[in-house]
């Protein structure tokens, strides 16, 4: 029996989640507010499948079948009969609240309501629903088709059954899970990368070392695949500023206070690869 997944938000993360899930045999409804956003999302999925086919990592007929399992829509109602719903919209609590309120009225009683948030406490998201025990964090990493990790986050009221169902879903699409048992802002991974990026930015900002040398130290000294400043450019300096700001607001822990330089870079539009300029020039 085919299982049904609804992904809310067709951006980079949402389309990536839809892509790996359809490839793993899930029937996927991909929902966004505009046809343009949906077109961008589905074009990205198709291009990614094509790349896997050209590299011999995916058979052409399997790519075609996976694409056939994805339905793009602007109607939230299409999520009504989904077994699992993953929200992957902008990292603003009020935007997520609006979606979870609507989903709460729409979806089946036993559906898993998941958020792909990387920094907002799941308990805060779940609080606007009548079923906080069915809400869980399922944090995928970018780019979704390449990254193995999924962070499962237990909200204050998330049930064991919901957590198990979320794990089953993530593992069914080929991912490896870690469990965050306490719903702290930033979970495990966002806290670690935020602390590292904040410290690396301070070292760079105060002239201790160049961006290249700080990144090289992490690559050769710690075996990181990519240094923290290059990671900030790839993720988006704006995204990381937002994440560290969220964690700092929640914890008042100084190590997460965003450095002046990060704020100025965002003010100037130097937000990394997507703008052509961040800690490096692209």
Steps between C-alpha positions, in 0.01 A plus 500: 500500500646833394540744783412863457716796595409869484784753487402860575743740331671432164826683571844338509420288809139412415577398143799295622282314752238438229773373266652238734156387621357449150816313404445272803144418386290754692211676326580867551286813495723808477318818602601864471307825475586590140522305173835669439647361824366154412649521150842594641477213750396233250755622240769464768386145581500404132849648447630312804353167380652565154840553662475169690394323178791648300742384771352150492375522859131474404328317216312726258174308549535526880549876473192525279295287740613712797407820317159345430445455875527877565192720472550877526214711634415836659219337704580419863195271498704254291676405828173374653566126447878505553660256746792736560507879449833685495492878528800666332409870483686814606650498851246736657282376783185685390525352148536149645213562746267593215581174320478274805166652605361423155654150485360418844146546362576314176707188550415151626508437876798265473704713257850604603539879493869576451697823474833527318598801716868521592468736797142562620389289799252232392294559817430857383384378159288218647329731752255638240365152419254283691740206466848599622578133561486445118748783423871427458813660357641327191800715407655408164831646377581679178538380230245236605586238231868498608487547879450187709388655826154569641460652844181376672382743765266409782276791602387526863193286421614291201397136553734202464270371227537825299877498541511137382283580196723798413808277525335239278427767238853647507664157482266394218641784285856387573599729786677435832340659808621655822247575775481830684327408826467851640348770284773763538527786251729401215489129594842331465631587155393864471646572843832341406534672161376834643757495781773413248394765245468769768851428632650473150339834405642666813851367421470631143339830605779576749775421249633191678509302173364509144173327411698250290731409789218467754316263264821309420560451874159334539545285189851373570497523880153357567427309180202721410395468136450877486611785727245706702529819292460314169204321662347837595535616138339179372212505750456877474642748751145635540364154589773443759456850645132419543576160659765629742269793585217255579722290727643808673151643561387170648809423712665839566824305466774741385672243281203522262491883482537579128822700431475855365665392172225247424235769548686745275551239228126428498422876496729535197352198323826300521320182598722238336492293183149601402602869485850441361667642811528383860813417694627404152437636149321269256 
